[in-house]
Amino acid sequence: AWAMQFLVPLICLTVGGVVGYLTLRRRAFGLFALVALGLVAGILWCIVEAESHTGWDALAYGIMVMLFLGPGLLGQFIGGGIGLYRGRKSGQRSGP
């Protein structure tokens, strides 16, 4: 049970962070936006589906958002911020 609560979101956060880091480090803004929009679309789809179901069926969609999609999106933006910062930092020149 602890793996589902802690390990799975951590893995999704890490995978999202790596994707965000690699895309923005290489300045692939279009790919970054495409992945982010895909995750947001998945979250919105889960919310709409959860509204149309009741009981345990609706709970499954909420769990999918909290354990998979939400941490993935958060990780993508954190990793993307780090990749953008490191990409700009490495592009700076020191001295004349």
C-alpha positions in Angstrom: 0.0 0.0 0.0 2.9 2.4 0.7 4.2 1.9 -2.8 1.0 3.2 -4.3 0.9 6.2 -2.0 4.5 7.3 -2.2 6.5 5.4 -4.8 4.2 5.7 -7.8 3.8 9.5 -7.4 7.5 9.9 -6.9 8.2 7.9 -10.1 5.7 10.1 -12.0 7.2 13.2 -10.6 10.7 12.1 -11.6 9.7 11.0 -15.1 7.9 14.3 -15.6 10.9 16.2 -14.3 13.3 14.4 -16.6 11.0 15.1 -19.6 10.7 18.8 -18.6 14.4 19.2 -18.0 15.4 17.6 -21.3 12.9 19.5 -23.4 13.6 23.0 -22.1 17.3 22.4 -21.8 17.3 21.8 -25.5 14.8 24.7 -26.1 12.1 22.3 -27.4 9.3 24.6 -26.3 6.8 23.0 -28.7 7.4 19.5 -27.4 7.2 20.8 -23.8 3.9 22.4 -24.5 2.6 19.3 -26.3 3.4 17.1 -23.3 1.9 19.6 -20.8 -1.3 20.0 -22.8 -1.6 16.2 -23.0 -1.3 15.9 -19.2 -3.8 18.8 -18.7 -6.2 17.2 -21.2 -5.9 13.9 -19.2 -6.6 15.7 -16.0 -9.7 17.4 -17.4 -10.9 14.2 -18.9 -10.6 12.5 -15.6 -12.6 15.3 -13.9 -15.3 15.1 -16.5 -15.5 11.3 -16.2 -15.6 11.5 -12.4 -18.5 13.9 -12.5 -20.5 11.4 -14.6 -19.9 8.4 -12.3 -20.8 7.7 -8.7 -19.1 5.8 -5.8 -16.0 3.9 -6.3 -15.9 4.4 -10.1 -15.6 8.2 -9.6 -12.9 7.7 -7.0 -10.7 5.9 -9.5 -10.5 8.9 -11.7 -9.6 11.1 -8.8 -6.9 8.7 -7.7 -5.5 8.6 -11.3 -5.2 12.4 -11.2 -3.6 12.5 -7.8 -1.2 9.6 -8.3 -0.2 9.8 -11.9 -1.2 12.9 -13.9 -0.8 15.7 -11.2 2.7 14.7 -10.1 3.8 14.2 -13.7 2.6 17.7 -14.6 4.2 19.2 -11.5 7.5 17.4 -12.2 7.5 18.6 -15.8 7.3 22.2 -14.7 9.9 21.8 -12.0 12.2 20.0 -14.3 11.5 22.5 -17.1 12.4 25.4 -14.9 15.6 23.8 -13.9 16.5 22.9 -17.5 15.7 26.4 -18.6 17.8 28.0 -15.9 20.7 25.6 -16.5 20.5 26.1 -20.2 20.7 29.9 -19.9 23.4 29.6 -17.3 25.6 27.4 -19.5 25.0 29.8 -22.5 26.5 32.8 -20.6 30.0 33.8 -21.5 32.5 34.9 -18.9 34.6 37.9 -19.8 35.5 39.4 -23.2 
